[in-house]
């Protein structure tokens, strides 16, 4: 991953004093996750560019360091060595620490002087949003431009990349530029490579001082920066509001919490699970374990398995659930496991209910039939609960372009009619018929089920 900062004007090589890095030689820094290199591709009195190049070993990310007990942080196939992320923010703090805090003993007046600076951040993940970069950086006084490429010019149907090469240009102090990048790069990417603790609030307030509180997208930035810890995000917003509103107004602002669409969805799924009478549940495609956490303490649920294809996601789920500190009764009830819905897995069988919350839209359409067989033919629970984004609802997202998807990893988004057609479609019903036909020893049950399917053409099974 690469960050460049260009200074234009007079005596531009003096930016080396602010960065505490000599323009005449390249330097290397050892970091816990790789190596950082600082060098100057161009140096002149009128224009000087400093570059921070971060080299991360993708094998270390997946396997972990030698002797590590916990293994790697990310899957083998990932974008972490290349996309601008919290790794780059950490490198900025380590390599340019003095510049970040505005300290320069040899040129103290220069550290407080606005300069004509241009920063380029390569491969920044904005999720495909055309307006996010402008909405976040323009209020800070930057001229913003972003270059986005096709995923593959040979396959235009794949669409555009969720990554941009971002250019910011403005007259600003170097320390302010670095603070903006330090906070906002992870707010774009949202995936941090380290454990998120209360210390993150202090870091956010320290480097957001003077600009974050008055930013029109303040709450959104805080929520994205602390993406995996919503409780910390609320506390951070509360701290920011303390000095902005009278005490009674601040208390009201942070105490009234609007229920999000995701929370409504999960509450509806939880209610459906309990109403089905299920005592054993498989959360298939559990993500970071939000639904699992809601079901775990329900006395009705005696067995709860949470499965996801991503090992790193399961690690975050274990952290969210405090699995290592869980009391024995709950830990005995819960099982975390890695697996895929597109492959038959004996561990999926024997559950009363299978939940697939916002999962199928991540499956290639050609693989949906395999997922159907896995769930309906082989696992065959009494109840299956599936949710998927409703494309008709997308008009409520002001920043979502027409015919675009909510998330870059979505393979499709259906209307309610398309979802209904899939549920009643031939593939699902044929899979169920095939499953029933295989129960030869239960002839009476087989005939009863076939009559249900062939009678009025409506699926009677939950």
N, C-alpha and C positions, 0 to 999 in steps of 0.2 A: 504494500500500500504506500501511497506517495502523497506528500503535501509539499507544495512550493509556495514561497512568499517572495514577492517581487517588490522592491522599493525603487521608485522613480523620483528624479529631482536632482539635487546637488549633493555631492559627497555621499552617495548612496552606499559605498562600502562600509560606512560607519554602522550600518545595521548589524555588522559582525560584533560590535561592542555590545549592542543590546541583547543579541542572542548568545553572547559569550562563546562564539565559535569563529575562529580565524578563517577568513575567506581564502587564504592562501593554501590551505590543506584540508583534505578530507579527514573526518574523524569517525571512529566506530565505538559503539556503546553496547555492552552486554545487558540484555534485559531478561527477565525470567521466562519469557515466551519467545525470544528470538534476538535478533540483532538490529540495531538502529544505526543508520549511516547519515551523517550530515556533510553536505558538500555544496559548492556554489557553481552551478552550470554557467553562469555569466556574471562577470564583475567589471564594472566601469564606473566612472564618476557619475554618469547619468542614469544607470540602470544596473541593479544588482539583484540576483535571485539566489535565495537559500532554499535548499531542498532537504526534506526529512524523508528518508526511505526506510521502511520497516520490512524486514525479511523474517517471516515466520515459517517454521518447519511444519507442514501440514501433518506429517506423521506423528510429531510430538503432540499435536492437538488431539489426535485420535487415540493414540496409545498411552499418552502420559509420559512423564519423564522416567528414566530408569529408577527403579526402587519405589515408584509411586504406588500406593495401595489403592487409590480410588480410580485409577485409569484416566482416560482422556476426558476432555471437556466437550468435544464435539464429534460428530460422525465422521467417517472417513471421507465421504463426499460432502464437501461444504465450501462456503465462500470465504471462510474466516481469514485465510492468508492473503486475500486480495481486496476485500471490500473494506472501506473506511469504517471503523467501528471503535469500540472502547479500547481496543489494543492501541489504536493511533492516539486516542486521548491520553492514555497512560504514558505513551512515549513522549508526547508533548510535555506532560508534567515532569517527567524524569529528565529529559534531555534539555528542555528550554525552561527549567524551573525559575531561574532568576528573571528571565524575560516575562514569564507568566505572572509573576507577582510585581512586576514593574521596578525591579531593582537593577541598577547599573551604577556602580561606584565611580567608574571612570568617565561616564557621560550621564550624570543624573538629570541634567536639563533635557537631554535627548529622549530619555525614557518617558518624559511627560509631554513630549511634543508630538502632535498629530503629523503623520507622514502619509504620503501617497502610496498606499499599499494595495497589492493585488494578491489574493490567495487563491490557489487552485487545489481542490480536494478531488481526488480521482476515485471513481467507483463507490459513490455514496448511495446507499439504498434509500430511495424515497417511496418505494412501493408502487411506483408507476404514477404517482400524483404529479400533475403538471404544475400545480400551484404551490405546493408545500414549501419549496425552497424560497420562493418570492415572499410568501406570507410570513415566514420566520425571519428571514434576513433583511428584507427591505425596511421594516420598522427600525432596524438598528443603523440605518444610514448607508447601506451598501447598494451599489448597482449590481444586480444579480443576473447571471446567465447560466444556463445549464445545457449540456449537450448529451443527448440520449441516442443510443444506437439500436438497430434492430437486433433481436436475439440471434438471428441467422438470416442473412440476406437471401439464402437459397430457399428458406422456408418462411415466407412472409406471413403465413397464417399463424406462426408462433407469436407474432406481435413484437412489441418493443421491450427492451430490457428494463427491469426495475431499478437499474443503477444509472446514475448520472455522473458526469464530470462537471463539478460545480466551480464556477468562477465568481469571486466576490471582489469588488473594487470599491475603495473608499478612502477618504482622508481621515485617519484614525490613529490612535496610539497603538503601538505594537502589542502592549500588554492587553488592551481591550480586544484586539483581534484574536489573540491566543485564548483568552477567556471565553469568547463567543464560541470558538471552535471546540474548546475543551468540553463545554456543556452540550452544545448542539449536535455534534457528530453522534454521540450515543443516543440523543433524542430522535435522530433519524433512524438509526439502525435498530435500536431497542434491545439488542442482544448483548448483554455484558458478559465478560469472560471471568468475572470474579463474583464472590458472594456479596449480595446486596444487604447492607446492614444500616443501622442508624447513622453511621458515619457518612453515608451518602448524602443525607440531608445537610450536614454541615458543609460538605464539599460544594453542594449545589448552591447554598446560600453564600458561601465565601466567594465563589467565582461568578455568581450571578449578581453580586452586589452592584448596585448602580444602574442596572439595565433590566434585570429579569422582572422585578416587581411591576414596572410600568409597561411591560411588553403586552400588546393586545392579545397574544396567544399564550400568556403566562401559564394558565392552568393546563393547556394542552402540552406545552413543553415539559412541565414538571411531571405530568402523567406519563409521557413517553420516556423521559429520562429515568424514571423509577417504575418502568413498565411492569416488572414482575412483582412489585411490592406496592399494591394500591394503597395499603394502609400508610406506608411511608409517604406516598404522594400527597395524601390528604393532610398529613402532619406538616409536610413542607409548605403546602399552600396556606395552612393555618399560620405558620410562622411568618410567611410573607405578608399576610393580611393583618398581623398584629399591629403594625405601625401605619397601616393604611386607612383603617376604619375605626370609628369609635368602638369601644369594647363590646357594647351590646350588638352593634351591627356585625362585627367580626364574628362573634359567637354564632349569630344567626346564619351568616354566610357559610360557615364551615360545618354547622350541625345539620343543615338541610341537605340531604344527599339524594339526588334523583336516581331512581332505579334505572340502570342501563338496559339496553335491549338484550345484552348477553345475560344479565341477571334475571330478567323476565323469562328468557328461554330456559335457563337452568332450573328455575323454580317450577316452571311448567313441566319439565321433564321429571323432576323429583316427584311432583304430585302424581304424574302418570305412573311412575314406578311403584309408588306406594299403593295407589288405587288398583294396580294389577294384582296385588297380593304377593308379589315376588319376594322370596326369602334369599335368593341367590342372584347376583347381578354381575354382568360383565360390562365394564365401561370400555368399549372397543374404540380405540383412537382417543385415549383419555387426555392427551395433551399434558398440561401442567397440573391436572388432577382437581380442577374446580368442582366438577360434578361428583367425583369420588369423595372429596372432602364433605360435600353436603349429605351424601348417603351414609358415610361411615358411622355416624353416631345414631342412626335410626335403629331402634331395637328390632324392628321387623326384619332388617337385613342381617342375615347370619353369615353370609359369605359374599365377599366383594373382591373382584379381580379388576385391576386397571391395566390395560394393555396399550402400548403405542409402538410404532415402528422405529421411533428415534430413541436411542439410548440416552442422549443428552437431555431430551425432554423428560424422560422418566426420572433422571437425576434431579431435575428441577421440581418434578412432582413430589419426589421423596422429601425434598427440602420444604416445599409448601406444606406437606402433611406432617412434618417433624417426625418422619418415620423412625429415625434413630432414637428418639426420646418417647416414642409412643408407648402407652401403657399396654401390658401384655394382652389384655382381652381384645383390644382393637387391632393390635399387630397380628394376633392369631386369625382375626377375621379377614384381614387385608393381604392381598398378594399383588405385587407389581411385576409385570412381565413384558418382555419385548416380543413383538410378533406383528404380522401383517394380515389385514382382512382379505387380501387377494389370494391367500394360500390356506389350504385346509390345515387346521391345527386341532389336535385332539383336546388340547387344553381349553378350547372354546366350548366344548360340549358339556351338557349337564346343567346349564344355568336356566333359571326360570325366566330371566329377562336379559336381553342384550340392548345396550344403549349405544347409538352411533350419533353423537352430537357434532354437527358441522364437520363431517368426515368425507362423505361420498363425493363432494365437489372437488376434493383433492385427488381423486382417482381418475386416471385416464378413461374416457368413455369405453375404449376397447377392453378395459379390465373390469368394468362394472359387472359383467356376467360372472366372472370369477368370484367377485365379492358376494354376489347373490348366492352362488352355490355354497360358499363358505358359511354364510349366516343361515340361510333358509333350508338348505339341503343337508349339510353336515352338522352344524351346531343345533339347528332346529329348536330354539327355545319356545316357550309358550307365548312370550311377548317380545316384540321387537319395536324399539322406539328410535325413530330416525328424524333428525332435523337437518335442513340444508337451507342456504340463503334463498330468499324469495326475490327474484330479479325485479318484480314489480315494485318492491320497496325501495329500490335503488334511487328513485327520483327524490327521496328524502335526503340524500347525501349531496349537498350543494357543490362540493369540490370533486365529485365523481363525474367524469365525462360520459356522454351518452355511449351506450354499448360497451363500456369498459367494465371490468370486474372489480369487486371489492378488495381482493387480495391477489398479489402476483402469482401465488401458487394455485389459485383456483383454475381448474380445467374447464369448468362450465358453471353457470348459475341458471337455475330453472325458474319458470313461472310456476304458480300453483297448479295450473292445468298440466304442465309438463311433468311435474312431480307426481301428480295423481295418475297420469298415464303410465309412468314408470312403475308405480306401486301395483297397478292393475295389469301391467304388461305381460307379454307372453313369456319372457325369460324367467321372471320370478315365479309365475304360476306353473310353468313347465318344470322348474326346479322342485317346487313343492309336490307336484304330481309324481315326479321321479322318486322323490324321497318316500312318498306314501306307497308307491308300487314296490319298493324294496322291503317293506314290512310284511313279507309273505306270511309269517307266522301269526300275524294279527289280521286275519282276513276280514273279520267283521269291521274292525276299525278302518281298514283300507277302503272297503266299500262305502262306509259312511262318509269318509272324507271326500271320496271321488264324487259322491252324489252332491255334496256341498258345492264343489267346484263346477260341476257340469249342470247343476240345477238352474240357477238364475244367473250364473256367470259372475257372481259377486263373491269376493273373498270374505269368509266368515271368521277366519282365524285372526286373532289379535296379532 
